[in-house]
Amino acid sequence: MLNQSPGRGTLIALLWLIGGMLSLILLLQVAGSAGQATAADSLLNEVRGRLAFATNRNASQDNPTNYDIYAIDADGSEEQQLTTATIFDGSPAWSPDGTRIAYNSLVNFNWDIYVMDADGANVTQITSRADVDFHPTWSPDGGKIAFQSRPATDPFTETVNLDIYVVDVTTLEITQLTDTSGEDSSPDWSPDGTQILFVSARDGNEEIYVMNADGSNQTRLTNAQGTDYFPDWSHDGSRIAFESDRDGDKEIYVMNANGLNTTQLTTNEADDVGAEWSPDGNYIAFDSTRDGNREIYIMRTDGSDQTRITMNDADDALPAWTGSQSLVYLPLVLR
C-alpha cells in the first residue's frame, strides 16, 4: 500500500506557502494603514487658515455649563484660549478680514452679541437688550452682523419665537428681518452681501431658506422630511453646506446655491454637524461625536479624507474658519 502522508518536502512547501500568505495579508494591512495615514497627513499639510470654536474643557463641578472660545490652526497646531467666560461664550464668527471675532456671551444672565480682536483683546458689546441674541454672522463688508434673537421669557424653551435681525457695527442700530409664527434662525450672509441664508420652521419642520439682505423675497430651498440646519455658503457663492437628519442621524450635505443637486458627504451613526467651508473652497470643517465626544474634523469637499484635528476629552464643536493662519468652535447649546 502506498503511504498517503505528505513527505517532508511537501510540508515545507506548504508551510512556506502559508507563511507567505500571512506575510502578504500583514503587508496589505500595513499598507492600508499607511495609506490612510498618508491621506490624513497630506490633507493637514495642505489646509491653511485658522478656526475658532467654543469648548467646555474648562467646565467644572461648580460651573458645568462653562464654555470658552478657543482658536487653532487648521492643521491642529497653535491652539489658543481667547475668552475666559464665567458662564458661556459661544457661536464665534470671523470678520471678513480675519482681524475680529463676533460671538454671543451670557453676562449677568443676559445674552448679547460681542466683538473681540482675533487674539481675544478689545472686547466690545454690540447688542444690549433684554432679548436673547446669539449666532452672529458678518456681512462681507464687515459693517453689519446678522443674528438670531428671541424674547428673554425663557431662552431654553421652544415656545418663544426666533427671528433674524441685523445690527450695524458702527451705529449699533438694529433692524428686524423676519417675523413669522415659525422659528427663524442660523443666518449666514452670502459672499456678495445681497442675500442671507437662514433656517425656518414656518412650514412645519426646519428647512433652509434664503432672503434678500433687507429681509424681502424669503424663499425655501430644501424640502426634506428631516431637519436641515446650519447652512454655510461657500466663498464663491455657488454651493451651500448644511447638516440634516433626513437619513436618521445628523450628516453633512452639500447642495447648489439654488437648492438643487444635494450630495451627502458623511455617513456615520454618530452626529456630524456644523459644516464650515474653508476660505479657498477646497475643504469643509465639521464636528462629530464618532469618537465619543464632540471633536473637530476636516474633509475634502467630496467627503474624502475625514481627518480629526482636535484631541480633547471635552466637547469642541461647530468650527468657524478664517483665512488668517496662526480654526474657532462652538457647542450645540443655543444653536
C-alpha positions, 0 to 999 in steps of 0.5 A: 500500500502506498503511504498517503502522508505528505513527505517532508518536502511537501510540508515545507512547501506548504508551510512556506506557502502559508507563511507567505500568505500571512506575510502578504495579508500583514503587508496589505494591512500595513499598507492600508494603514499607511495609506490612510495615514498618508491621506490624513497627513497630506490633507493637514499639510495642505489646509491653511487658515485658522478656526475658532470654536467654543469648548467646555474643557474648562467646565467644572463641578461648580460651573458645568455649563462653562464654555470658552472660545478657543482658536487653532490652526487648521492643521491642529497646531497653535491652539489658543484660549481667547475668552475666559467666560464665567458662564458661556461664550459661544457661536464665534464668527470671523470678520471678513478680514480675519482681524475680529471675532463676533460671538454671543456671551451670557453676562449677568444672565443676559445674552448679547452679541460681542466683538473681540480682536482675533487674539481675544483683546478689545472686547466690545458689546454690540447688542444690549437688550433684554432679548436673547441674541446669539449666532452672529454672522458678518456681512462681507463688508464687515459693517453689519452682523446678522443674528438670531434673537428671541424674547428673554421669557425663557431662552431654553424653551421652544415656545418663544419665537426666533427671528433674524435681525441685523445690527450695524457695527458702527451705529449699533442700530438694529433692524428686524428681518423676519417675523413669522409664527415659525422659528427663524434662525442660523443666518449666514450672509452670502459672499456678495452681501445681497442675500442671507441664508437662514433656517425656518420652521414656518412650514412645519419642520426646519428647512433652509431658506434664503432672503434678500439682505433687507429681509424681502423675497424669503424663499425655501430651498430644501424640502426634506422630511428631516431637519436641515440646519446650519447652512454655510455658503461657500466663498464663491457663492455657488454651493451651500453646506448644511447638516440634516437628519433626513437619513436618521442621524445628523450628516453633512450635505452639500447642495447648489446655491439654488437648492438643487443637486444635494450630495451627502458627504458623511455617513456615520451613526454618530452626529456630524454637524456644523459644516464650515467651508474653508476660505479657498473652497477646497475643504469643509470643517465639521464636528462629530461625536464618532469618537465619543465626544464632540471633536473637530474634523476636516474633509475634502469637499467630496467627503474624502479624507475625514481627518480629526484635528482636535484631541480633547476629552471635552466637547469642541464643536461647530468650527468657524474658519478664517483665512488668517493662519496662526480654526474657532468652535462652538457647542450645540447649546443655543444653536 
